[in-house]
Amino acid sequence: MKSLKNKALAIWNDESAQGATEYILLLVVVVTIAMIFREKISEIIKGKVGQVGGAIDGFNIGQ
């Protein structure tokens, strides 16, 4: 009976998967925030891509 109690305590105190669980929860939070603000994020990215495209168009080699 004592052996079973020790094994149960060992399982209860085992925190080896705690880090993975924290990363999964953090990922869920980031994905949720991205889904909530996806239209605003999309607008910002399109604006930045347009700025980069304009800068590339204005770049001339050899002049």
CHARMM-style PDB file with segment names, atoms N, HN, CA, C and O in Angstrom:
ATOM      1  N   MET     1       0.824  -1.196   0.000  1.00  0.00      PROA
ATOM      2  CA  MET     1       0.000   0.000   0.000  1.00  0.00      PROA
ATOM      3  C   MET     1       0.867   1.258   0.000  1.00  0.00      PROA
ATOM      4  O   MET     1       0.535   2.268  -0.622  1.00  0.00      PROA
ATOM      5  N   LYS     2       1.991   1.164   0.720  1.00  0.00      PROA
ATOM      6  HN  LYS     2       2.260   0.344   1.225  1.00  0.00      PROA
ATOM      7  CA  LYS     2       2.879   2.321   0.793  1.00  0.00      PROA
ATOM      8  C   LYS     2       3.488   2.635  -0.573  1.00  0.00      PROA
ATOM      9  O   LYS     2       3.677   3.798  -0.928  1.00  0.00      PROA
ATOM     10  N   SER     3       3.787   1.595  -1.323  1.00  0.00      PROA
ATOM     11  HN  SER     3       3.633   0.650  -1.034  1.00  0.00      PROA
ATOM     12  CA  SER     3       4.358   1.766  -2.654  1.00  0.00      PROA
ATOM     13  C   SER     3       3.376   2.488  -3.581  1.00  0.00      PROA
ATOM     14  O   SER     3       3.774   3.354  -4.360  1.00  0.00      PROA
ATOM     15  N   LEU     4       2.112   2.133  -3.493  1.00  0.00      PROA
ATOM     16  HN  LEU     4       1.789   1.430  -2.860  1.00  0.00      PROA
ATOM     17  CA  LEU     4       1.087   2.782  -4.309  1.00  0.00      PROA
ATOM     18  C   LEU     4       0.961   4.251  -3.939  1.00  0.00      PROA
ATOM     19  O   LEU     4       0.805   5.109  -4.808  1.00  0.00      PROA
ATOM     20  N   LYS     5       1.029   4.537  -2.629  1.00  0.00      PROA
ATOM     21  HN  LYS     5       1.155   3.840  -1.923  1.00  0.00      PROA
ATOM     22  CA  LYS     5       0.954   5.927  -2.168  1.00  0.00      PROA
ATOM     23  C   LYS     5       2.155   6.729  -2.686  1.00  0.00      PROA
ATOM     24  O   LYS     5       2.004   7.872  -3.118  1.00  0.00      PROA
ATOM     25  N   ASN     6       3.332   6.131  -2.639  1.00  0.00      PROA
ATOM     26  HN  ASN     6       3.454   5.203  -2.287  1.00  0.00      PROA
ATOM     27  CA  ASN     6       4.541   6.812  -3.126  1.00  0.00      PROA
ATOM     28  C   ASN     6       4.463   7.077  -4.622  1.00  0.00      PROA
ATOM     29  O   ASN     6       4.862   8.144  -5.089  1.00  0.00      PROA
ATOM     30  N   LYS     7       3.950   6.110  -5.372  1.00  0.00      PROA
ATOM     31  HN  LYS     7       3.626   5.243  -4.993  1.00  0.00      PROA
ATOM     32  CA  LYS     7       3.805   6.298  -6.818  1.00  0.00      PROA
ATOM     33  C   LYS     7       2.790   7.394  -7.126  1.00  0.00      PROA
ATOM     34  O   LYS     7       3.007   8.209  -8.023  1.00  0.00      PROA
ATOM     35  N   ALA     8       1.690   7.414  -6.389  1.00  0.00      PROA
ATOM     36  HN  ALA     8       1.514   6.752  -5.660  1.00  0.00      PROA
ATOM     37  CA  ALA     8       0.678   8.450  -6.586  1.00  0.00      PROA
ATOM     38  C   ALA     8       1.242   9.826  -6.276  1.00  0.00      PROA
ATOM     39  O   ALA     8       0.971  10.783  -7.002  1.00  0.00      PROA
ATOM     40  N   LEU     9       2.021   9.939  -5.207  1.00  0.00      PROA
ATOM     41  HN  LEU     9       2.241   9.162  -4.617  1.00  0.00      PROA
ATOM     42  CA  LEU     9       2.651  11.216  -4.869  1.00  0.00      PROA
ATOM     43  C   LEU     9       3.666  11.638  -5.924  1.00  0.00      PROA
ATOM     44  O   LEU     9       3.779  12.819  -6.249  1.00  0.00      PROA
ATOM     45  N   ALA    10       4.395  10.676  -6.451  1.00  0.00      PROA
ATOM     46  HN  ALA    10       4.303   9.716  -6.187  1.00  0.00      PROA
ATOM     47  CA  ALA    10       5.386  10.982  -7.489  1.00  0.00      PROA
ATOM     48  C   ALA    10       4.696  11.516  -8.748  1.00  0.00      PROA
ATOM     49  O   ALA    10       5.175  12.465  -9.370  1.00  0.00      PROA
ATOM     50  N   ILE    11       3.579  10.905  -9.114  1.00  0.00      PROA
ATOM     51  HN  ILE    11       3.190  10.134  -8.609  1.00  0.00      PROA
ATOM     52  CA  ILE    11       2.835  11.382 -10.289  1.00  0.00      PROA
ATOM     53  C   ILE    11       2.273  12.768 -10.025  1.00  0.00      PROA
ATOM     54  O   ILE    11       2.313  13.635 -10.898  1.00  0.00      PROA
ATOM     55  N   TRP    12       1.751  12.979  -8.830  1.00  0.00      PROA
ATOM     56  HN  TRP    12       1.718  12.275  -8.121  1.00  0.00      PROA
ATOM     57  CA  TRP    12       1.152  14.264  -8.473  1.00  0.00      PROA
ATOM     58  C   TRP    12       2.199  15.385  -8.497  1.00  0.00      PROA
ATOM     59  O   TRP    12       1.904  16.504  -8.919  1.00  0.00      PROA
ATOM     60  N   ASN    13       3.402  15.086  -8.051  1.00  0.00      PROA
ATOM     61  HN  ASN    13       3.641  14.177  -7.708  1.00  0.00      PROA
ATOM     62  CA  ASN    13       4.459  16.093  -7.970  1.00  0.00      PROA
ATOM     63  C   ASN    13       5.253  16.253  -9.265  1.00  0.00      PROA
ATOM     64  O   ASN    13       6.094  17.148  -9.354  1.00  0.00      PROA
ATOM     65  N   ASP    14       5.015  15.428 -10.249  1.00  0.00      PROA
ATOM     66  HN  ASP    14       4.332  14.701 -10.176  1.00  0.00      PROA
ATOM     67  CA  ASP    14       5.754  15.493 -11.511  1.00  0.00      PROA
ATOM     68  C   ASP    14       5.311  16.730 -12.297  1.00  0.00      PROA
ATOM     69  O   ASP    14       4.134  16.884 -12.624  1.00  0.00      PROA
ATOM     70  N   GLU    15       6.266  17.601 -12.589  1.00  0.00      PROA
ATOM     71  HN  GLU    15       7.222  17.476 -12.323  1.00  0.00      PROA
ATOM     72  CA  GLU    15       5.974  18.838 -13.317  1.00  0.00      PROA
ATOM     73  C   GLU    15       6.700  18.889 -14.655  1.00  0.00      PROA
ATOM     74  O   GLU    15       6.955  19.974 -15.177  1.00  0.00      PROA
ATOM     75  N   SER    16       7.033  17.738 -15.213  1.00  0.00      PROA
ATOM     76  HN  SER    16       6.826  16.857 -14.789  1.00  0.00      PROA
ATOM     77  CA  SER    16       7.824  17.718 -16.445  1.00  0.00      PROA
ATOM     78  C   SER    16       7.063  18.268 -17.641  1.00  0.00      PROA
ATOM     79  O   SER    16       7.694  18.781 -18.566  1.00  0.00      PROA
ATOM     80  N   ALA    17       5.750  18.186 -17.664  1.00  0.00      PROA
ATOM     81  HN  ALA    17       5.238  17.769 -16.913  1.00  0.00      PROA
ATOM     82  CA  ALA    17       4.967  18.691 -18.794  1.00  0.00      PROA
ATOM     83  C   ALA    17       4.468  20.106 -18.570  1.00  0.00      PROA
ATOM     84  O   ALA    17       3.752  20.647 -19.412  1.00  0.00      PROA
ATOM     85  N   GLN    18       4.828  20.706 -17.464  1.00  0.00      PROA
ATOM     86  HN  GLN    18       5.410  20.267 -16.779  1.00  0.00      PROA
ATOM     87  CA  GLN    18       4.339  22.040 -17.147  1.00  0.00      PROA
ATOM     88  C   GLN    18       4.805  23.074 -18.168  1.00  0.00      PROA
ATOM     89  O   GLN    18       4.027  23.946 -18.554  1.00  0.00      PROA
ATOM     90  N   GLY    19       6.046  22.994 -18.609  1.00  0.00      PROA
ATOM     91  HN  GLY    19       6.678  22.285 -18.296  1.00  0.00      PROA
ATOM     92  CA  GLY    19       6.573  23.961 -19.582  1.00  0.00      PROA
ATOM     93  C   GLY    19       5.831  23.884 -20.897  1.00  0.00      PROA
ATOM     94  O   GLY    19       5.498  24.917 -21.478  1.00  0.00      PROA
ATOM     95  N   ALA    20       5.565  22.689 -21.376  1.00  0.00      PROA
ATOM     96  HN  ALA    20       5.834  21.850 -20.904  1.00  0.00      PROA
ATOM     97  CA  ALA    20       4.835  22.524 -22.638  1.00  0.00      PROA
ATOM     98  C   ALA    20       3.432  23.080 -22.523  1.00  0.00      PROA
ATOM     99  O   ALA    20       2.933  23.708 -23.457  1.00  0.00      PROA
ATOM    100  N   THR    21       2.794  22.858 -21.396  1.00  0.00      PROA
ATOM    101  HN  THR    21       3.199  22.348 -20.637  1.00  0.00      PROA
ATOM    102  CA  THR    21       1.439  23.377 -21.184  1.00  0.00      PROA
ATOM    103  C   THR    21       1.439  24.903 -21.203  1.00  0.00      PROA
ATOM    104  O   THR    21       0.538  25.516 -21.777  1.00  0.00      PROA
ATOM    105  N   GLU    22       2.422  25.506 -20.593  1.00  0.00      PROA
ATOM    106  HN  GLU    22       3.154  25.008 -20.128  1.00  0.00      PROA
ATOM    107  CA  GLU    22       2.518  26.967 -20.581  1.00  0.00      PROA
ATOM    108  C   GLU    22       2.718  27.511 -21.994  1.00  0.00      PROA
ATOM    109  O   GLU    22       2.124  28.527 -22.355  1.00  0.00      PROA
ATOM    110  N   TYR    23       3.548  26.846 -22.793  1.00  0.00      PROA
ATOM    111  HN  TYR    23       4.031  26.021 -22.499  1.00  0.00      PROA
ATOM    112  CA  TYR    23       3.751  27.293 -24.165  1.00  0.00      PROA
ATOM    113  C   TYR    23       2.468  27.165 -24.983  1.00  0.00      PROA
ATOM    114  O   TYR    23       2.162  28.037 -25.796  1.00  0.00      PROA
ATOM    115  N   ILE    24       1.732  26.103 -24.777  1.00  0.00      PROA
ATOM    116  HN  ILE    24       1.980  25.395 -24.117  1.00  0.00      PROA
ATOM    117  CA  ILE    24       0.478  25.905 -25.507  1.00  0.00      PROA
ATOM    118  C   ILE    24      -0.524  26.983 -25.130  1.00  0.00      PROA
ATOM    119  O   ILE    24      -1.190  27.537 -26.004  1.00  0.00      PROA
ATOM    120  N   LEU    25      -0.643  27.291 -23.842  1.00  0.00      PROA
ATOM    121  HN  LEU    25      -0.102  26.842 -23.131  1.00  0.00      PROA
ATOM    122  CA  LEU    25      -1.567  28.347 -23.408  1.00  0.00      PROA
ATOM    123  C   LEU    25      -1.160  29.710 -23.954  1.00  0.00      PROA
ATOM    124  O   LEU    25      -2.016  30.501 -24.350  1.00  0.00      PROA
ATOM    125  N   LEU    26       0.130  29.985 -23.976  1.00  0.00      PROA
ATOM    126  HN  LEU    26       0.825  29.342 -23.654  1.00  0.00      PROA
ATOM    127  CA  LEU    26       0.626  31.240 -24.536  1.00  0.00      PROA
ATOM    128  C   LEU    26       0.305  31.329 -26.021  1.00  0.00      PROA
ATOM    129  O   LEU    26      -0.095  32.386 -26.509  1.00  0.00      PROA
ATOM    130  N   LEU    27       0.477  30.231 -26.738  1.00  0.00      PROA
ATOM    131  HN  LEU    27       0.802  29.372 -26.341  1.00  0.00      PROA
ATOM    132  CA  LEU    27       0.155  30.195 -28.160  1.00  0.00      PROA
ATOM    133  C   LEU    27      -1.333  30.435 -28.387  1.00  0.00      PROA
ATOM    134  O   LEU    27      -1.707  31.143 -29.321  1.00  0.00      PROA
ATOM    135  N   VAL    28      -2.179  29.860 -27.553  1.00  0.00      PROA
ATOM    136  HN  VAL    28      -1.875  29.284 -26.793  1.00  0.00      PROA
ATOM    137  CA  VAL    28      -3.621  30.066 -27.666  1.00  0.00      PROA
ATOM    138  C   VAL    28      -3.971  31.537 -27.466  1.00  0.00      PROA
ATOM    139  O   VAL    28      -4.821  32.070 -28.179  1.00  0.00      PROA
ATOM    140  N   VAL    29      -3.334  32.193 -26.514  1.00  0.00      PROA
ATOM    141  HN  VAL    29      -2.644  31.760 -25.935  1.00  0.00      PROA
ATOM    142  CA  VAL    29      -3.587  33.615 -26.270  1.00  0.00      PROA
ATOM    143  C   VAL    29      -3.154  34.458 -27.466  1.00  0.00      PROA
ATOM    144  O   VAL    29      -3.886  35.352 -27.890  1.00  0.00      PROA
ATOM    145  N   VAL    30      -1.974  34.181 -28.013  1.00  0.00      PROA
ATOM    146  HN  VAL    30      -1.379  33.455 -27.669  1.00  0.00      PROA
ATOM    147  CA  VAL    30      -1.466  34.948 -29.157  1.00  0.00      PROA
ATOM    148  C   VAL    30      -2.368  34.759 -30.375  1.00  0.00      PROA
ATOM    149  O   VAL    30      -2.683  35.730 -31.063  1.00  0.00      PROA
ATOM    150  N   VAL    31      -2.786  33.528 -30.650  1.00  0.00      PROA
ATOM    151  HN  VAL    31      -2.530  32.739 -30.091  1.00  0.00      PROA
ATOM    152  CA  VAL    31      -3.660  33.260 -31.794  1.00  0.00      PROA
ATOM    153  C   VAL    31      -5.006  33.944 -31.604  1.00  0.00      PROA
ATOM    154  O   VAL    31      -5.560  34.486 -32.560  1.00  0.00      PROA
ATOM    155  N   THR    32      -5.541  33.928 -30.390  1.00  0.00      PROA
ATOM    156  HN  THR    32      -5.091  33.487 -29.613  1.00  0.00      PROA
ATOM    157  CA  THR    32      -6.820  34.592 -30.115  1.00  0.00      PROA
ATOM    158  C   THR    32      -6.718  36.091 -30.345  1.00  0.00      PROA
ATOM    159  O   THR    32      -7.611  36.685 -30.950  1.00  0.00      PROA
ATOM    160  N   ILE    33      -5.656  36.705 -29.878  1.00  0.00      PROA
ATOM    161  HN  ILE    33      -4.930  36.222 -29.387  1.00  0.00      PROA
ATOM    162  CA  ILE    33      -5.466  38.146 -30.085  1.00  0.00      PROA
ATOM    163  C   ILE    33      -5.308  38.452 -31.566  1.00  0.00      PROA
ATOM    164  O   ILE    33      -5.862  39.435 -32.059  1.00  0.00      PROA
ATOM    165  N   ALA    34      -4.561  37.622 -32.278  1.00  0.00      PROA
ATOM    166  HN  ALA    34      -4.112  36.823 -31.878  1.00  0.00      PROA
ATOM    167  CA  ALA    34      -4.387  37.824 -33.719  1.00  0.00      PROA
ATOM    168  C   ALA    34      -5.721  37.709 -34.454  1.00  0.00      PROA
ATOM    169  O   ALA    34      -5.972  38.458 -35.398  1.00  0.00      PROA
ATOM    170  N   MET    35      -6.571  36.785 -34.034  1.00  0.00      PROA
ATOM    171  HN  MET    35      -6.367  36.176 -33.268  1.00  0.00      PROA
ATOM    172  CA  MET    35      -7.879  36.635 -34.687  1.00  0.00      PROA
ATOM    173  C   MET    35      -8.783  37.825 -34.393  1.00  0.00      PROA
ATOM    174  O   MET    35      -9.547  38.250 -35.260  1.00  0.00      PROA
ATOM    175  N   ILE    36      -8.705  38.364 -33.184  1.00  0.00      PROA
ATOM    176  HN  ILE    36      -8.085  38.018 -32.480  1.00  0.00      PROA
ATOM    177  CA  ILE    36      -9.532  39.513 -32.824  1.00  0.00      PROA
ATOM    178  C   ILE    36      -9.125  40.740 -33.640  1.00  0.00      PROA
ATOM    179  O   ILE    36      -9.985  41.480 -34.119  1.00  0.00      PROA
ATOM    180  N   PHE    37      -7.828  40.957 -33.798  1.00  0.00      PROA
ATOM    181  HN  PHE    37      -7.130  40.356 -33.408  1.00  0.00      PROA
ATOM    182  CA  PHE    37      -7.328  42.160 -34.465  1.00  0.00      PROA
ATOM    183  C   PHE    37      -6.831  41.884 -35.882  1.00  0.00      PROA
ATOM    184  O   PHE    37      -5.998  42.635 -36.388  1.00  0.00      PROA
ATOM    185  N   ARG    38      -7.318  40.825 -36.537  1.00  0.00      PROA
ATOM    186  HN  ARG    38      -7.995  40.214 -36.126  1.00  0.00      PROA
ATOM    187  CA  ARG    38      -6.777  40.436 -37.842  1.00  0.00      PROA
ATOM    188  C   ARG    38      -6.990  41.491 -38.912  1.00  0.00      PROA
ATOM    189  O   ARG    38      -6.125  41.658 -39.773  1.00  0.00      PROA
ATOM    190  N   GLU    39      -8.112  42.214 -38.895  1.00  0.00      PROA
ATOM    191  HN  GLU    39      -8.814  42.078 -38.196  1.00  0.00      PROA
ATOM    192  CA  GLU    39      -8.334  43.240 -39.921  1.00  0.00      PROA
ATOM    193  C   GLU    39      -7.362  44.398 -39.749  1.00  0.00      PROA
ATOM    194  O   GLU    39      -6.809  44.897 -40.729  1.00  0.00      PROA
ATOM    195  N   LYS    40      -7.153  44.826 -38.515  1.00  0.00      PROA
ATOM    196  HN  LYS    40      -7.603  44.421 -37.718  1.00  0.00      PROA
ATOM    197  CA  LYS    40      -6.217  45.923 -38.258  1.00  0.00      PROA
ATOM    198  C   LYS    40      -4.787  45.496 -38.599  1.00  0.00      PROA
ATOM    199  O   LYS    40      -4.033  46.269 -39.189  1.00  0.00      PROA
ATOM    200  N   ILE    41      -4.417  44.278 -38.232  1.00  0.00      PROA
ATOM    201  HN  ILE    41      -5.029  43.649 -37.752  1.00  0.00      PROA
ATOM    202  CA  ILE    41      -3.083  43.759 -38.547  1.00  0.00      PROA
ATOM    203  C   ILE    41      -2.901  43.682 -40.059  1.00  0.00      PROA
ATOM    204  O   ILE    41      -1.833  44.014 -40.572  1.00  0.00      PROA
ATOM    205  N   SER    42      -3.933  43.249 -40.774  1.00  0.00      PROA
ATOM    206  HN  SER    42      -4.801  42.979 -40.357  1.00  0.00      PROA
ATOM    207  CA  SER    42      -3.873  43.153 -42.233  1.00  0.00      PROA
ATOM    208  C   SER    42      -3.676  44.524 -42.866  1.00  0.00      PROA
ATOM    209  O   SER    42      -2.891  44.669 -43.804  1.00  0.00      PROA
ATOM    210  N   GLU    43      -4.383  45.533 -42.358  1.00  0.00      PROA
ATOM    211  HN  GLU    43      -5.020  45.415 -41.596  1.00  0.00      PROA
ATOM    212  CA  GLU    43      -4.225  46.894 -42.883  1.00  0.00      PROA
ATOM    213  C   GLU    43      -2.806  47.399 -42.675  1.00  0.00      PROA
ATOM    214  O   GLU    43      -2.214  47.993 -43.577  1.00  0.00      PROA
ATOM    215  N   ILE    44      -2.265  47.167 -41.497  1.00  0.00      PROA
ATOM    216  HN  ILE    44      -2.746  46.685 -40.764  1.00  0.00      PROA
ATOM    217  CA  ILE    44      -0.904  47.621 -41.188  1.00  0.00      PROA
ATOM    218  C   ILE    44       0.110  46.937 -42.092  1.00  0.00      PROA
ATOM    219  O   ILE    44       1.022  47.587 -42.604  1.00  0.00      PROA
ATOM    220  N   ILE    45      -0.039  45.633 -42.294  1.00  0.00      PROA
ATOM    221  HN  ILE    45      -0.779  45.105 -41.878  1.00  0.00      PROA
ATOM    222  CA  ILE    45       0.901  44.889 -43.136  1.00  0.00      PROA
ATOM    223  C   ILE    45       0.808  45.354 -44.583  1.00  0.00      PROA
ATOM    224  O   ILE    45       1.834  45.527 -45.240  1.00  0.00      PROA
ATOM    225  N   LYS    46      -0.410  45.561 -45.090  1.00  0.00      PROA
ATOM    226  HN  LYS    46      -1.244  45.421 -44.556  1.00  0.00      PROA
ATOM    227  CA  LYS    46      -0.568  46.056 -46.460  1.00  0.00      PROA
ATOM    228  C   LYS    46       0.074  47.423 -46.629  1.00  0.00      PROA
ATOM    229  O   LYS    46       0.698  47.688 -47.656  1.00  0.00      PROA
ATOM    230  N   GLY    47      -0.070  48.288 -45.643  1.00  0.00      PROA
ATOM    231  HN  GLY    47      -0.577  48.072 -44.809  1.00  0.00      PROA
ATOM    232  CA  GLY    47       0.561  49.605 -45.702  1.00  0.00      PROA
ATOM    233  C   GLY    47       2.075  49.512 -45.727  1.00  0.00      PROA
ATOM    234  O   GLY    47       2.731  50.211 -46.499  1.00  0.00      PROA
ATOM    235  N   LYS    48       2.633  48.649 -44.885  1.00  0.00      PROA
ATOM    236  HN  LYS    48       2.100  48.081 -44.258  1.00  0.00      PROA
ATOM    237  CA  LYS    48       4.093  48.494 -44.850  1.00  0.00      PROA
ATOM    238  C   LYS    48       4.621  47.878 -46.139  1.00  0.00      PROA
ATOM    239  O   LYS    48       5.682  48.270 -46.626  1.00  0.00      PROA
ATOM    240  N   VAL    49       3.880  46.906 -46.699  1.00  0.00      PROA
ATOM    241  HN  VAL    49       3.018  46.588 -46.304  1.00  0.00      PROA
ATOM    242  CA  VAL    49       4.301  46.304 -47.967  1.00  0.00      PROA
ATOM    243  C   VAL    49       4.264  47.351 -49.078  1.00  0.00      PROA
ATOM    244  O   VAL    49       5.136  47.378 -49.947  1.00  0.00      PROA
ATOM    245  N   GLY    50       3.258  48.201 -49.042  1.00  0.00      PROA
ATOM    246  HN  GLY    50       2.550  48.179 -48.337  1.00  0.00      PROA
ATOM    247  CA  GLY    50       3.187  49.282 -50.028  1.00  0.00      PROA
ATOM    248  C   GLY    50       4.349  50.258 -49.899  1.00  0.00      PROA
ATOM    249  O   GLY    50       4.883  50.726 -50.905  1.00  0.00      PROA
ATOM    250  N   GLN    51       4.743  50.566 -48.670  1.00  0.00      PROA
ATOM    251  HN  GLN    51       4.309  50.186 -47.853  1.00  0.00      PROA
ATOM    252  CA  GLN    51       5.886  51.450 -48.447  1.00  0.00      PROA
ATOM    253  C   GLN    51       7.173  50.818 -48.970  1.00  0.00      PROA
ATOM    254  O   GLN    51       7.988  51.488 -49.604  1.00  0.00      PROA
ATOM    255  N   VAL    52       7.346  49.552 -48.705  1.00  0.00      PROA
ATOM    256  HN  VAL    52       6.684  49.009 -48.189  1.00  0.00      PROA
ATOM    257  CA  VAL    52       8.547  48.853 -49.175  1.00  0.00      PROA
ATOM    258  C   VAL    52       8.542  48.790 -50.698  1.00  0.00      PROA
ATOM    259  O   VAL    52       9.578  48.989 -51.334  1.00  0.00      PROA
ATOM    260  N   GLY    53       7.377  48.513 -51.283  1.00  0.00      PROA
ATOM    261  HN  GLY    53       6.537  48.351 -50.767  1.00  0.00      PROA
ATOM    262  CA  GLY    53       7.282  48.473 -52.743  1.00  0.00      PROA
ATOM    263  C   GLY    53       7.615  49.819 -53.367  1.00  0.00      PROA
ATOM    264  O   GLY    53       8.291  49.880 -54.395  1.00  0.00      PROA
ATOM    265  N   GLY    54       7.144  50.898 -52.751  1.00  0.00      PROA
ATOM    266  HN  GLY    54       6.596  50.849 -51.917  1.00  0.00      PROA
ATOM    267  CA  GLY    54       7.471  52.236 -53.242  1.00  0.00      PROA
ATOM    268  C   GLY    54       8.948  52.539 -53.127  1.00  0.00      PROA
ATOM    269  O   GLY    54       9.531  53.155 -54.020  1.00  0.00      PROA
ATOM    270  N   ALA    55       9.559  52.112 -52.035  1.00  0.00      PROA
ATOM    271  HN  ALA    55       9.086  51.612 -51.310  1.00  0.00      PROA
ATOM    272  CA  ALA    55      10.988  52.336 -51.859  1.00  0.00      PROA
ATOM    273  C   ALA    55      11.797  51.533 -52.865  1.00  0.00      PROA
ATOM    274  O   ALA    55      12.818  52.005 -53.366  1.00  0.00      PROA
ATOM    275  N   ILE    56      11.350  50.334 -53.157  1.00  0.00      PROA
ATOM    276  HN  ILE    56      10.521  49.951 -52.750  1.00  0.00      PROA
ATOM    277  CA  ILE    56      12.044  49.510 -54.163  1.00  0.00      PROA
ATOM    278  C   ILE    56      11.895  50.109 -55.546  1.00  0.00      PROA
ATOM    279  O   ILE    56      12.846  50.116 -56.327  1.00  0.00      PROA
ATOM    280  N   ASP    57      10.714  50.611 -55.855  1.00  0.00      PROA
ATOM    281  HN  ASP    57       9.941  50.605 -55.220  1.00  0.00      PROA
ATOM    282  CA  ASP    57      10.493  51.250 -57.177  1.00  0.00      PROA
ATOM    283  C   ASP    57      11.366  52.495 -57.335  1.00  0.00      PROA
ATOM    284  O   ASP    57      11.808  52.807 -58.441  1.00  0.00      PROA
ATOM    285  N   GLY    58      11.616  53.208 -56.231  1.00  0.00      PROA
ATOM    286  HN  GLY    58      11.257  52.954 -55.333  1.00  0.00      PROA
ATOM    287  CA  GLY    58      12.417  54.415 -56.292  1.00  0.00      PROA
ATOM    288  C   GLY    58      13.922  54.153 -56.268  1.00  0.00      PROA
ATOM    289  O   GLY    58      14.703  55.096 -56.392  1.00  0.00      PROA
ATOM    290  N   PHE    59      14.336  52.933 -56.118  1.00  0.00      PROA
ATOM    291  HN  PHE    59      13.701  52.167 -56.017  1.00  0.00      PROA
ATOM    292  CA  PHE    59      15.747  52.580 -56.048  1.00  0.00      PROA
ATOM    293  C   PHE    59      16.275  52.325 -57.443  1.00  0.00      PROA
ATOM    294  O   PHE    59      15.753  51.475 -58.164  1.00  0.00      PROA
ATOM    295  N   ASN    60      17.298  53.053 -57.824  1.00  0.00      PROA
ATOM    296  HN  ASN    60      17.722  53.744 -57.239  1.00  0.00      PROA
ATOM    297  CA  ASN    60      17.911  52.890 -59.149  1.00  0.00      PROA
ATOM    298  C   ASN    60      19.369  52.483 -58.986  1.00  0.00      PROA
ATOM    299  O   ASN    60      20.118  53.109 -58.237  1.00  0.00      PROA
ATOM    300  N   ILE    61      19.758  51.441 -59.684  1.00  0.00      PROA
ATOM    301  HN  ILE    61      19.149  50.932 -60.293  1.00  0.00      PROA
ATOM    302  CA  ILE    61      21.140  50.967 -59.628  1.00  0.00      PROA
ATOM    303  C   ILE    61      21.967  51.740 -60.667  1.00  0.00      PROA
ATOM    304  O   ILE    61      21.567  51.872 -61.824  1.00  0.00      PROA
ATOM    305  N   GLY    62      23.106  52.237 -60.237  1.00  0.00      PROA
ATOM    306  HN  GLY    62      23.430  52.129 -59.297  1.00  0.00      PROA
ATOM    307  CA  GLY    62      24.027  52.882 -61.151  1.00  0.00      PROA
ATOM    308  C   GLY    62      23.786  54.377 -61.347  1.00  0.00      PROA
ATOM    309  O   GLY    62      24.398  54.981 -62.228  1.00  0.00      PROA
ATOM    310  N   GLN    63      22.943  54.963 -60.582  1.00  0.00      PROA
ATOM    311  HN  GLN    63      22.446  54.472 -59.867  1.00  0.00      PROA
ATOM    312  CA  GLN    63      22.735  56.407 -60.721  1.00  0.00      PROA
ATOM    313  C   GLN    63      23.089  57.136 -59.468  1.00  0.00      PROA
ATOM    314  OT1 GLN    63      22.974  58.360 -59.411  1.00  0.00      PROA
TER     315      GLN     63
END
